[in-house]
Amino acid sequence: MSREAVDSIKSSQSNWLMDYAILFKYKLTLFVVFSAMMSYMASLSGPINWFKFVLLFIGGFCITAAANTLNEVLEKDYDKLMKRTADRPLAAGRMSVSHAVFVAGVLWVLGMVCLAYFNVLASLLGALAVISYAFVYTPLKRYSPIAVLVGAFPGAIPLLIGNVAAVGHIDQMGIFLFAIQFIWQFPHFWAIGWLGYDEYQLAGYKLIASKDGERDPNTGIHAAIYACLFIPLAIFGFYAGLIGFYALVLMIVSAIGFAYFGYNLFRNGTRKSALQLMFASLVYLAIALGVVYFDKLF
């Protein structure tokens, strides 16, 4: 076989793998799985069982990838209208809808089987996450900004899955972690909606409120208010015995910093300030989940 033929095969394999990575929204999927794994570790009362740890990772990845794949199936015609998504494999015509649906189905079943190893509730939560994300949140995005509220539920379910996988039921820690992820999604997705407002409008998506055909100037202050909700939530966690004093202080300080970036978007209304808010949201979530876990260790 000639070198050119070998290079062509390698290139084809690389493109094939990249298409699947895009189909699964691998960065988002890994981020969601990270949240579930942090919840699992924070909920454990003993040492980590590495077999279960890996199995939860696989199950969480498959469930999330299935939901994201179905999302791209349902939105393929709208993805063509946005520069950011026009090169997705379905929108670009490099993959058929039937193939993508088959892949999503296989991933969904595999994910539920992996989660069922822990208990039935974990598997049912996985199914609920796929259904609510793909078939409720996804179509609702074209009708109302309330889609962010609806989408916050499947977005936070992975924290419950991690908790249930660890203790067999939803306990106070699971509710606490679910609340963190649930509240967090509002300022996070408002920042994303602000950044992609023009393209989202072109495709008919309504992720953030608008005023006179433009971004609602109060989006930033709304984000700041939601970020401030982490303060009473942290206080609840402290008095419920879920976190210690130092974790309480870190969560409050980081929540104030998060709120500042929301206020900064309200004050400046620039792309830079929206981008800063988005990155601040990622930093906050990593700090909050990390603090809960490490506080338990020490």
C-alpha positions in Angstrom: 0.0 0.0 0.0 1.4 3.4 -1.0 2.2 6.1 1.6 -0.5 8.3 0.0 -3.1 5.6 0.6 -2.0 5.1 4.2 -2.2 8.8 4.8 -5.6 8.9 3.2 -6.9 6.2 5.5 -5.4 7.9 8.6 -7.0 11.2 7.6 -10.4 9.4 7.1 -10.1 7.8 10.5 -9.2 11.1 12.1 -12.2 12.8 10.5 -14.5 10.0 11.5 -13.4 10.2 15.1 -13.8 14.0 15.1 -17.3 13.8 13.7 -18.3 11.5 16.6 -16.6 13.8 19.1 -18.6 16.7 17.7 -21.8 14.6 17.6 -21.3 13.8 21.3 -20.3 17.4 22.2 -17.4 15.8 23.9 -16.3 18.8 25.9 -19.8 19.4 27.3 -20.2 15.7 27.9 -16.9 15.4 29.8 -17.8 18.5 31.9 -21.2 16.9 32.8 -19.5 13.6 33.7 -17.0 15.5 35.8 -19.9 17.0 37.9 -21.4 13.5 38.4 -18.1 12.0 39.5 -17.5 14.9 41.9 -21.0 14.2 43.4 -20.2 10.5 43.6 -17.0 11.1 45.5 -18.5 13.8 47.8 -21.4 11.4 48.7 -19.3 8.3 49.5 -18.8 7.4 53.1 -15.8 5.1 52.5 -13.0 4.6 50.1 -13.5 4.8 46.3 -14.4 1.6 44.6 -12.5 2.1 41.3 -14.5 -0.4 39.4 -17.7 1.5 40.2 -15.9 4.8 39.6 -15.0 3.7 36.0 -18.5 2.2 35.4 -20.1 5.4 36.5 -17.9 7.4 34.2 -18.8 5.1 31.3 -22.5 5.2 32.1 -22.5 9.0 32.6 -20.6 9.5 29.4 -23.0 7.3 27.4 -26.1 8.9 28.8 -24.9 12.5 28.2 -23.5 11.7 24.7 -26.9 10.1 23.8 -28.8 13.2 24.9 -26.4 15.5 23.0 -26.6 13.3 19.9 -30.4 13.5 19.9 -30.2 17.2 20.5 -28.1 17.6 17.3 -30.6 15.3 15.4 -33.5 17.6 16.3 -31.6 20.8 15.6 -29.7 19.8 12.4 -31.7 22.2 10.2 -31.2 25.1 12.6 -27.5 24.3 13.1 -27.0 25.0 9.4 -28.0 28.6 10.0 -25.2 29.3 12.6 -21.6 29.6 11.8 -20.6 28.0 15.1 -22.6 24.8 14.4 -22.8 24.6 10.6 -20.0 22.1 10.4 -21.5 19.6 12.7 -21.7 16.2 11.0 -25.5 16.2 10.7 -25.8 19.8 9.6 -23.0 19.4 7.1 -24.5 16.2 5.7 -21.5 14.0 6.6 -23.7 11.7 8.7 -27.2 10.5 8.2 -30.0 11.1 10.7 -30.8 7.4 10.9 -27.2 6.6 11.8 -27.1 9.3 14.5 -30.4 8.0 16.0 -29.0 4.5 16.1 -25.8 5.7 17.8 -27.9 7.6 20.3 -30.0 4.6 21.0 -27.0 2.3 21.6 -25.4 4.8 23.9 -28.7 5.4 25.8 -29.2 1.6 26.4 -25.5 1.1 27.3 -25.6 4.0 29.7 -28.8 2.8 31.5 -27.3 -0.7 31.8 -24.1 0.7 33.4 -26.2 2.9 35.8 -28.5 0.0 36.6 -25.5 -1.9 38.1 -25.7 0.6 40.9 -29.5 0.6 41.4 -32.7 1.1 39.4 -33.0 4.8 40.6 -29.7 5.8 39.0 -30.8 4.2 35.7 -34.2 5.9 35.8 -32.6 9.3 36.5 -30.3 8.7 33.5 -33.4 8.0 31.3 -35.1 11.1 32.7 -32.1 13.3 31.9 -32.1 12.2 28.2 -35.9 12.6 27.8 -36.1 16.0 29.4 -33.0 17.4 27.7 -33.7 16.1 24.2 -37.5 16.1 24.0 -38.5 19.0 26.3 -35.6 21.5 26.6 -34.4 21.2 23.0 -37.7 22.1 21.3 -38.6 24.7 24.0 -35.5 26.8 23.1 -37.3 28.1 20.1 -40.3 29.3 22.0 -39.2 31.0 25.2 -36.2 31.8 27.5 -38.0 29.7 30.1 -36.1 26.8 28.3 -33.2 27.7 30.5 -35.3 26.9 33.6 -36.5 23.7 32.1 -33.0 22.7 30.9 -31.6 23.3 34.4 -33.3 20.2 35.6 -31.6 17.7 33.2 -28.4 19.7 33.6 -28.4 19.1 37.3 -29.6 15.5 37.3 -26.1 14.1 36.9 -25.4 15.3 40.4 -28.3 13.2 41.7 -27.0 10.2 39.6 -23.6 10.5 41.3 -25.2 10.8 44.7 -27.5 7.8 44.1 -24.7 5.7 42.8 -22.8 6.3 46.0 -25.5 5.9 48.7 -28.4 4.1 46.9 -30.9 6.9 47.4 -31.1 10.7 47.2 -29.9 12.1 50.5 -29.3 15.7 51.8 -25.9 15.9 50.1 -27.5 15.0 46.7 -30.1 17.7 47.1 -27.4 20.2 48.1 -25.2 19.4 45.1 -28.2 19.3 42.8 -29.1 22.8 44.0 -25.6 24.1 43.3 -25.7 22.9 39.7 -29.3 23.9 39.1 -28.8 27.5 40.2 -25.4 27.7 38.4 -26.9 27.0 35.0 -28.8 30.3 34.9 -25.9 32.7 34.8 -23.8 30.3 32.9 -26.3 29.9 30.0 -27.3 33.6 30.1 -23.6 34.4 29.4 -23.6 31.9 26.5 -26.9 33.3 25.2 -25.5 36.8 25.4 -22.4 35.8 23.5 -24.2 34.0 20.7 -27.3 36.2 20.7 -27.2 37.2 17.0 -26.7 33.7 15.7 -29.3 32.3 18.1 -31.8 34.9 16.9 -31.0 33.9 13.3 -31.8 30.3 14.1 -34.8 31.2 16.1 -33.5 30.3 19.6 -34.6 32.3 22.6 -32.0 31.6 25.4 -32.1 35.0 26.9 -34.8 37.7 27.2 -34.7 40.5 24.6 -35.9 44.1 24.7 -36.7 46.1 21.6 -35.0 43.4 19.5 -31.8 43.5 21.4 -30.3 41.7 24.4 -32.1 42.5 27.6 -29.7 44.9 29.4 -30.7 43.4 32.7 -29.3 40.0 31.9 -26.1 40.7 33.8 -27.9 41.9 37.0 -30.1 38.8 36.8 -27.0 36.7 36.6 -25.5 38.5 39.7 -28.7 37.9 41.7 -28.6 34.2 40.9 -24.9 34.0 41.8 -25.8 35.6 45.2 -28.2 32.7 45.8 -25.1 30.5 46.4 -24.5 32.4 49.7 -27.7 31.2 51.5 -27.2 27.8 49.9 -23.7 27.6 51.4 -25.0 28.7 54.8 -27.6 25.9 54.6 -24.9 23.4 53.7 -22.9 24.5 56.7 -25.8 24.3 59.2 -26.9 21.0 57.8 -23.4 19.6 58.5 -22.6 19.0 54.8 -19.6 21.4 54.7 -17.3 22.9 57.3 -16.5 26.5 58.1 -13.6 26.9 55.7 -15.6 25.5 52.9 -18.4 27.9 53.8 -16.1 30.9 53.6 -14.6 29.7 50.2 -18.1 29.2 48.7 -19.3 32.6 49.9 -16.2 34.4 48.6 -16.3 32.7 45.3 -20.1 33.4 45.0 -19.4 37.1 45.6 -16.7 37.0 42.9 -19.1 35.2 40.5 -21.8 37.9 41.2 -19.3 40.6 40.5 -18.9 39.4 36.9 -22.6 39.3 36.4 -22.8 42.9 37.6 -19.9 43.8 35.3 -21.9 42.5 32.4 -24.8 44.7 33.5 -22.5 47.7 33.8 -20.5 47.3 30.6 -22.7 45.2 28.3 -19.7 44.1 26.2 -18.7 40.8 24.7 -15.6 40.8 26.9 -17.7 41.1 30.0 -20.0 38.3 28.9 -17.0 36.1 28.2 -15.6 36.8 31.6 -19.0 35.9 33.2 -19.0 32.6 31.3 -15.4 31.7 32.5 -16.3 32.9 36.0 -19.2 30.4 36.0 -16.9 27.5 35.1 -14.4 28.5 37.8 -17.1 28.9 40.4 -18.6 25.4 39.7 -15.1 23.8 39.9 -14.5 25.6 43.2 -17.9 24.7 44.7 -17.8 21.0 43.8 -14.1 20.7 44.7 -14.6 22.5 48.1 -17.4 20.1 49.0 -15.3 17.0 48.2 -12.0 18.1 49.7 -13.8 19.5 52.8 -15.1 16.0 53.4 -11.5 14.6 53.1 -9.9 17.0 55.6 
